[in-house]
Amino acid sequence: MSEPDLQDIVGQDEAIARLQRYMRGGRAPHAMLFEGPDGVGRRTTAVALAKGLLCHSPRGVERSPSAGQPAHGAFIANCGRCDDCRMMAAGTHPDFHPIYKELARYHDDPDVRGRVMQELGIEVIRSFLIAPAGLTSARGKGKVFVVLEAELMSGAAQNALLKTLEEPPSDVTIILVCQRLDSLLPTTLSRCAAVRFGPLPRQFVKDRLMETGVDQEQAEFWTSFTDGSLGRAIELAGRDMYPVKCKLVDKLAEGGGGLGEQFSETADKLAAAEVSQTKKSQGADLSKTLASRRAAGLMLELIAGAYRDALVLVTGCGSLAANADQAPAVEAIAGRFSAGTLAGIIESLSRYEQLLWRNVSPRLVWDNVALTCASGQGPDL
């Protein structure tokens, strides 16, 4: 399925309206930061904007009412017919440059090519962004660089990029797609025009999930769990994570022993599966450390969701959200803890994720997670 054009992006009216003001003004900022949750259309919008910037015959169009109409003025879109639009559709435009950590395997240096993927390093930024940004555009309409997972840029990579962000060639546009702003240096943030992307409407996400073949119960869970992130919901449903989630919540409800070992084993299996899938789909080696951190983060998020729903039951504030499909299990968890203890557990789970990213022993962390889930006791690390 081809990438949508800018006027077809749904659920991000404020972001699209801002980009349209840039387009109508005839000049987009040379550096932009598309910030927001994963899977809500940041990358898709960046590609759509690139189409408009590189098109040789942009046109004014009427935007679909279902997608939201700009406040005023014509909606500027790519024509979809010129050679540039055809090349963008085919993924062969010479002036469109997606930047991602996996580009390391195409680097001239064999040492760089041989590294596993963990961060977006300075070698990739220098070779695939900074150097080509200084060259003349092939098609005469400028160049667009889209840095995916910009939060994975190393400090050295960000520092190397600062001059290009601040004083790029006049025809260069750089878009950083980022989920976690706290991972970017203040000097990086200050040089970019921020465009905020919010969660998508939940009914829209649920409907799209069911259109892909996900049953209603799973669709409702992933819609709530991902808080309006269609891309993430589709990814997790496609990875068959629902049975893993159900088993985790049931174990938490039982409150028995051996949780630490089970948590650790499940996280290891999820990490190994991601490494294998990355190798199969991209032909590249994903860092086991990065895969382990991502798997652990997902598990801790699933666990926290169960305790968050239990807190809702105990306080009577609202109704069950994500885990309504396992209401008896959530009720069992709620029956063991006070509202204050449940809030403390949720806070501790967030702390455990931070510890895992700081290279604390995963097994030690999981043993502490199990202790916290069983007793409400905080981190002992």
PyMOL commands that set and color helices and strands:
alter all, ss='L'
color gray80, all
select helices_A, chain A and resi 6-8+13-25+42-54+65-67+83-90+101-106+110-113+122-133+150-152+155-166+181-183+186-189+202-211+216-225+230-238+242-254+259-282+288-315+322-334+339-357+362-375
alter helices_A, ss='H'
color red, helices_A
select strands_A, chain A and resi 31-35+59-61+75-77+96-99+143-147+172-178+193-196
alter strands_A, ss='S'
color yellow, strands_A
deselect
rebuild
show_as cartoon
